[in-house]
Amino acid sequence: MILGNSRQVASPVAPFSPPVGAERMIAHRGFSGRYPENTRSAFDAAWNSGARVLETDVQVSADGEAICFHDDRLQRMTGWEGTPSDYTFAELQQAVVRGPNETVGEILSMADLLGSFPNAHFIVDLKDDRAIEPLARAILKTNSAQRVCVTHAWDAWLEAVREIVGPALQRGLGWETMAALVNAARRGVSPDPAIRVANYAHIGWQIAGINLAADQAFFRRYVEMAHDLGMAVRVWTINSPRQMARLFDDGADAIFTDHVDVGLKVVADRFGI
């Protein structure tokens, strides 16, 4: 099976259990609705609020450290010029990450994050192919492969991480395979079973003005097809309790949110946790 730039799937994806209880609500960049995203305070607050699945992003520093940072530029979150890879990790630790209501934090290494929450599960968005090996090193260093899912990147990048870390690592559909599933759901035709290269099929509410999960008929087909292929469906990034309830009604397995307190209340009211 060829994905992305002629990279073959290294091995079958690991088995997984569908999300239950608090796992149905994913802390998007930590408790980013209240604290600086991807910082220790955001992750501490998410965990202390009851979240058990934490989502983050990985970029890489000039000296090859995998860091928890979303943007490819530093300006929005720190006011610094340039990209994360223009600075060493020691230099990046001097940056002040700004959050809601004048909260502040600092940039974390991926190894520090994974090691600080040994009972958490993580979803890691791979933002830069230069971060492939640094991310893999952080996962191996913290012995966390079984509780990490890499996603939101080209299929070839995701497989490259699994080739280094091993088949215990979970993954989401890459951009190519996700597009194939979206296309099948749009057309109402059966997807190619060969795209079942992941544990999870993620989908956004709306992208660039195009309704995805917001389109109820499309979303129901997407969920049905993903479930038939043995993949759970997780939707990003939802902060409205009404939208959360509708997505769960239509078969969503889990939801990313900036406001984990709101999301966990929806889960508790609906499923009990």
Phi, psi and omega in degrees: 000125184254130181229142176061225183274065174060033176262126181279152174296126187290322184191164178301147178291152182291151174295157180212164177252136178303147180301140176225159175052227183297341178295347180285347180238121188255128181282104184286109185058034186082204177276069190284347175287346184231340184228165180299127187301144176061026176248166182300320180297323179292319180286321176301314182294322179296313181297315181292338176279349178114357178292141179239357174234121183246132178254141177213179181232154181236127168240181183226142179276173180298330181261019169082025177265130174286125183238156179271098183202138185273306191285155173275355173236151183273345192304310188300317187267334186237341186083356179281154173274157174089192184247163176304324183283000174275351186231150172288164179297321179300320178292318181296330179293345178274349179287147176258117179272125185264141179229188180299149174055039175065021173285153181223160177202189179229163183285132181260150167279152179296321180297321179296315180298309182299322181284336183280341181232074187292345180254002180271154167259148185233143168246124185241119176274121184271106189268345188210131181294340176290346179271357184302303183291318176300320177296314180301319179298318180296320179294316180293319181300324183262003179051047188245015186305320185289349180239022178237137173240121176265144188197183174054054178202178175295146180306320181299322179294316182296319178293328179297321177295317181294327178297326179278314187281321182116169188289351177290337181294133176269162180209158171264171172299142173278178184300321182291313182288327175296317179299323179295319179290319176300316180298319179296318180292323177298318184274345182072033179243156182294134178286156175295123180302340181294344179280000177282075180247010188218166174273334188226144172246110180268157180204144178270162175292313181203138179229127178051039178081000181261124179290131173242266177299337178294337177273104190298317181296315178298315185297320179297320177294319180300314179298314181300316181293317179297315180296321178298330179273359178086025179242139173279153182250128178235135188247134176246162324253118192246125179243357180265123177302324180296316178293321177302313181299317180296319180295318177296322176302325185267009170107002178302140179271328181202161185223136172276139178212150173279342185240084187293333178296316177296313183296318181292331175293319177299315180296317180297317180294326186269316188246337188078131178220000000 
